[in-house]
Amino acid sequence: MEKFDVTVIGSGSGSSVAKRCTAAGKKTAIIDNQPYSGTCALRGCDPKKVLVGIAHALSLNQQLQGKGIATIASPSWKGLMQFKTTFTAPKIPKTEAELKEAGVVTFHGRAKFIDENTIRVNDHILYAEKFVIANGATPAKLSIPGEDLLIDSTVFLALEELPKDILLVGGGYIAFEFAHIVSRFGVKATIVHRGGRPLKNFDADLVRLLVKASEELGIQIVLNAEVKGITKENNRFIVHTTQNGKELNFSTSLAVHAAGRTADILDMGLEKMNVSFDKKGVAVNEYMQSVSNENVYSCGDANDKGMPLTPVGGKEAIVLASNLLKGNHKKIEYGHIPSNVFTIPALGAVGLTEQEAKNKNLNYTVHFKETTDWYSSRRLNEPVSGFKVLVDKETDQIIGAHLLGTNAEETINLFTLAMNAGITASVLRKTIFSYPTNASDIVYML
C-alpha cells in the first residue's frame, strides 16, 4: 500500500490542485484513466475550436464569393486533423512531465474506492487522508438498444476521414457545433432532438434565427423525435425514432452521441466513501467540499455546483486547493458566467433569458433586433445575426445579454464584464469603443 496526504482523480482541473498541494508540502498522487491533460485540452473545447476556425474560414470563403474572392477553397479534413494534432499530441507528455517535475506521483487507470481512505488503481492500492474528485464528465447513458453503435465526441474529433453524411443524436451545443463544422466540408448533417426546441438554455428568438440559418446551410433539424434504438444494415446505421406517435427512421453513414453528458463518477464506488452524488456530480458545498464526507473535495464537471465549463472548473480548483490546504475559508463566487455555441456564426449568452426574467416577474426592458443590415454583418455578407439585451428598469443593470453573429463569442465577454462590475446600461451607451468593431455595436444594443 502506498500512502499519500492527497490523492487527486482527474488531470484536467485536478492537475492544478495536485501541483498546489505538492508545493505546500503534501505528498500527492494523481490518477487518470485517460491521457493526461483533461477533456478540454485533448478531446473537447480546444481541439473543437481548431476545427471551428477552419470551418469559419471556409464559410467566409463561400460568403464572400463575388465580393473580392473568386475561387472556392478546397478543404482538407486530413490536413485539418494533422493541424489539430499539433495542439493535442504535445499536451499529454508535457502535462505528465510537469506533474512529475512538481513532485506529484502519477498513476494511470480507473480509480475504484475500497473504503473511505483507500483506492485501487489497477494493481496499486493507495491510501490518502484527502481525496479530490475531478475526473470530468462522460456521454450520458441513453439506455437504448444499439447505443454502442454511436460514436462520442472524442471519436468524432479524431476521425481520419469524413463520411458523406452524419446524424447527431441530441439538440444541444455539441450537435450544432459538429453539424456546422462538417457542413462546411460538404457533409450532409442531420440533428435529431427529442424536444420541441433545441439549445434550450439559450434565447428562443436567437435560436430560431440560428435554426433557420442552419437549415439554409443544408442541416436537417428534426424535432420531437425520440431515439428508440440503433441498428446496422449493409454498412449503414439506422436510427429508429418515434415522432408524434409514428415511426420515423433515418439511414446514415455515421451516428454521433450529442445528447448531453453526466459526471464520470458513477462506477467509482463513491458509496463506500459515504459521498453523496447523482448523475450531475458529487454534491459539494460552497467550499468545494463533499456535503457528506469532509475529507473529499470535488471540482469541475465532476461536481454538481457550477456550470460545466472549463474556466469554471479552473476557478473551482483554485478555491478547492486553498480550502483543502488551509481549512474551509474561501467560498466559490461564480458571478455571471458567459457561455457560447461555437456555430458559424456563434451564439453567446450571459445572465437571464427573457423567459427566466418573466418567470421571476422582473420589471425589465427588452432590446431585440436582427442585424444583418448592420455594417459589422454586411462587410462579411453574414447570413444571420442579431441580439437581445434585457435591462432592469429600476436599476438600469443589464440582467441578460444574448448575441448571434460574427465574434459573438468575444463580444459577450464585454457584457459579462459590465454585469459583474455593475456597469449600467447608461454608462455603456456613453462609452466610446474602438470603431469599426463588433464591440462598437454594443451602444446600439441598449
N, C-alpha and C positions, 0 to 999 in steps of 0.2 A: 504493500500500500504506500502511495506517495502522498505526502501531507503538504497542504498549501493554506495560506491565510485566506486567499480569494481565488475562486475559480469562475472564469467568465465563459459563457457559452455563446458563441457567435463572434465573427471577426469584422463586422461592419462597424456600427457604433460601439460595439463591445471592445474593439481594439483601443479606442481612446480611453475607456475605463481601465483596461488592463495596464496600459502604459502609465497612467496616473497612479494606479495602485503600486506598481513596481517602483516608481520614482519616490513614493512615500515610504519605501522600505518594506512593503508587503511582499511575501513570496506568492507569486501569482501564476496561475495556469490559464490558458485559453484553449477552447475546444471548438472545432468546426468540422461538420461533415461535408462541407462544400469547399472549393478552393478559397484560400484566404483573400479577403478584401470586402466581402459582403455583397448583397444583391445589387445595390445601386451601381457600384463601380464595375461589376463584371457582367451582370445579366438583367440590368434594369435601366434606370434613368440615363446613365452616362452613355452606354452603347446605343440606346434608343435615340438619344439626341443626335448622335453622329449620323444615324440613318435619316432622321428628320431633316438634318442640314442639307444632305444631298437631294432629298425629295423636294425640299423647298427650292433649291436651285433649279431643279427640273421644272417645277411649277412656274417659276419666274420665266424660264426659257419659253414655256408654252404661252404664258400670259402676254408676253411682250413680242410675240411674232408680228412682224409688220410694223413694229414701233421702234426699230433700231436693231432688232435681231431677225435674221433671215434664215437661220439654219436650226433645224430641230436637233437638240442634243441626243446623243446616243448613250443611254445609261448602261452601266455595267454593274450588276449585282455582285459579281465575283470581285471586282475591283473595290466596291464598297465594303464587302466583308473583310478584305485584306486591310483596308484603311481602318476599319473598326477594331481589328485585332491589334493594331499598333497602340491602341488605348488600353485594351483589356489584358493582353498577354503579359506585359511587364508588371502589372499591378500585383499579380499573385506572388511571385518570388520576392518582390520588393516589400510587400506588406509583412510577410512572414519574417523576412530578414530584419526588418525594423523592430518587430516584436522581440525577436531573439536578442538583438543588439541592446534592447532596453532591459533585458533580463527576464522577459516573460517566457515561460516554458510552454511550448506549443504541442497540441495533440490533434490528430486527425481521426474523425469518426463520429458516430451518432452517440450523443450523451444520453445515458439512462440512469435515473436515480435509483439507488438501492435503499437508502433511508435518508434522514434529514441532514446528514453530514457526509454522505458517501455517494459517489457517482462512478459509473462504469463507462469506459470508452474502449471498445474492442477488448484487448487483454489487460488494459490498465484499470486499476482501482484507485480513485483519487478521493482523498479526504480534504474537506475545507471547512473553515469557520463561516465564511460568507460565500454566497453564490450570486452571480449576475446572469440573468436570462436575457439574451439579446440576439437570439438566432432568427429574427425576422419572421416573414410570412411565407406561405406556400399557396398554390392554387386551391380554391375551395373545393371540397368534395361535392360532386353533383349527384352521386348515388343513382346513376342511370346505367343501363346495360351498354357496354361498349365504351365506357368512359375512358378506358385505357387507349383508345384509338385517337384521342385528342392529343395534340402536342401542346406544350405550355409555352409561355413567353420566353423561357430560357432556350428552348429548342428553336423557336422562331428566330431569335436574334443570332442564331448560329447557322441558319440554313445556308448550305453551299450554293443552292440554286433555287429559283422561284418556280412554282408550278404555274399553269395558265390561269388557275382560279383558286380562291381561298374562301372558306367560310369561317366566320368568327362567332363563337357562341358567347353572347353577352352584349350588353349595350352600354358599357362604361368607357372610361378613357382609353383603356388598353385596346379595345376593339376599334374605336375610332382612329386612334393613332396608327395602329398597324394597317388598317384599311387605307388610310390616306398615304402611307408610305408605299405600299405595294401598287396602288393605283397609278402612281407616277412611273412605275416600271411596267405598265401595260397589263397588270394582273387584274382580273375581274374579282372584286371583293364583295362578299355578302355578309351582312351583320344580322344575326337572328337574336332578338331580345324578347324575353317573356313578358315584359311590362309594356305599358301603353306609351311611355315616353322614355327615351334614353337619357343618359347623363343627368340623372335626377338631382344631383347636388349642384347643378349649375342653372343659371337663369333660363326660364322656359322660353322666353322670346328669342334670346340669342341662340339657344339650342335649336329652335325651329329654323332659324336662318342657316345655321350650320348643317342641319339635316338636309335642307333643300339644296344647299351648295354641294354637299356630299353626293346626293343623288344625281345632280347635274354632272358631277365628275364621273359618274358611272357606278358608284357604290350602291348596291341594293340594300335597303334597310327594311327588315321585316319585323313588325312589332306584334305584341300579343301572341307570340308563338313560343310555346313551351317545349323544350327539347325532351323527348321521351327516351331516346336511345340512338346509338350509332352502330352501323354495320358496315362491312366492307364487301364490295362486289366488283370483280373484274378491275382491280386496282383503283377503284373509285370508292369514296366514302359516302354513305347515305346517312344523312342526318334526319331522323324521324321526329317530327314535331306535331303538335295539335294547335290549331288556331281557331278560336270561336267554336270549339267542339268538333272541328273537322280535321282529318289527317292532312298534313302538308309536309312533303318530304323534299329534301334537297340533295342533289348529287354534286360532289366537289372533289377536287384533287387533294385537298388538304384541309383538315378541320382543326381549329385553334381554340383552346380554352382561354376565354377572356371574360369569364363570369365571376370575377372577384377573387379575393384572397382572404385567408384566415391565418391566424398566428400559428407558426410552425412548432407547436409545443404539445400537441395532443397525445403523442406517444412517448413522452419523456419520463412518465411515471411521477408527475408532479403531485399526485395524490399521496404518494409516500413521503412527500416533503411537507404535507399539510399546507399546500399552496392553493389558494382559491383562483380558479381560472375558468374561462369558457373559450369559445372559438375566436372571440375578439382579442384574447390575450390574458396575461397574468393580471389579476386585479391589484392595482397599486394605489397608494395614497399620493399626496402632493409632494412627497419626498422621493418618489420613485421606488418605494419600499412595498413589498407584498403586504396586503392588509391582514394576512393570516399567519405569516411567518416572518419575524423581524430580521432574520438572517438572510433573506432573499430579496434581491432588488431586480428591477427589470426596466429596460429602455428600448426605444424604437418600436417596430411593428410587433414585437412580442408581447407588449403590454396593452391594456385596454384604455389608456389615458388619452394620448394625443392623436392628432391626425397621422395617418401612415405616410409620412413624407420624410425624406432624408434629412433636411435641416432640423426637423422636429426631433428626430432620433439623436442627432448630434447635440442639440441643446440639452435633451434629457440625459445624455451620457455625462455631460459636464456636471449637472446638478447631482446626478446619482453618485458619481465618484466623490464629490465633495461630502455628501451625506454619509456615504459608506466609511470614509476615512476619518471624518471629524464629528460624526453624530448628526442626527437629523436637525439641520439648522437652515437649510436653503430650500425654499419651495419653488416648484416649477411655475413659471409665468410665461404663458404662450403668447398673449396679446392677440392681435388679429393676424391670421396666417393666410397668405395667398396660395391659391392652387391653380394649376393650368392643365388644359388638354392640349397636347402638342400636335394638333391637327395643322393643316395648312390652308388658311391661316389659323393661328392659335386662338383658344378661348381661355380667358383668365377671369378669376373671381376672388374677391376678398369680402368678408363681412356677410351680412344677411342678404338672402334673396328677397325678392318682392313678396313671395308667398310667406316666408318666415316673418317678415315685417308685419304683414297683415295678421298673421296668427298671434303676434304679440300686441296687436291693437296699437301700434305706434302711429304717431302723427308725423307724416313724412311727405316729401315731395319726390316725384319720380321724374328723372330726366332720361328719356329714351329716344334713340334716333338711329336709323340706318344711315351709314356714312359712305357709301360707295361713290358719292359725288364729291366728297371732300378731297382736297389736294393729296393728302397722305395716302389715300387709296387709289386715286386716279393715276398718280405718277407710276404706279406698278400695275395698273389695269386690274386691280384687285376685284374679284367677282363678288365678294361678300365682306361686309364689315358693319360694325355697329357698337353701341354702348348702352348701358343702363346704369345710372348712378342714383342712389337713394340718399336723401339729405333730411335729417331730423329738423322739423320746422321750428322747434323750440330752441334747440342748442346750436343749430347750423353745423352740426357734426355730420360727416359722411358716415353712414351706417352700412353701406353696401356699395360695391363697385364691380361692374361686370363689363368685360371688353371682348370684342371679337374683331380680329384683324391683324395686319402685319405688326409685329413687335408687341402684341397684346401681353405676351408673357413677360416682357420687360416693363412696360408702362404700368402694369398692375402693381408693381413694386412701389411706385411713387404714391399710389393711393394707399397702399399698406403703410408706408412711412407716415403719411399725413394722418391716417386714422390712429396709429399707435402714438403719435406725438400730439394728438389733439388739435391738429391744424384744421381750422374751419374751412368750409366751402368758400366763404367770402375772401379769406386770405389767399386761397389757391387761385381764385378768379383774378386777383390783383397781381399775381406773380408773373414776372416776365421770364419765360422759358426760352432757351435757345431755339431758333427757328431757321428753316423748317424741319421739325422733328415730330415724332409721334407724341412726345411729351407736351409739345406746344398746343396740341389739341385739347388738353385737359381743361383749359379755361373755358372752352365752348361746351363742355360736358356738364357744367354746373349752373 
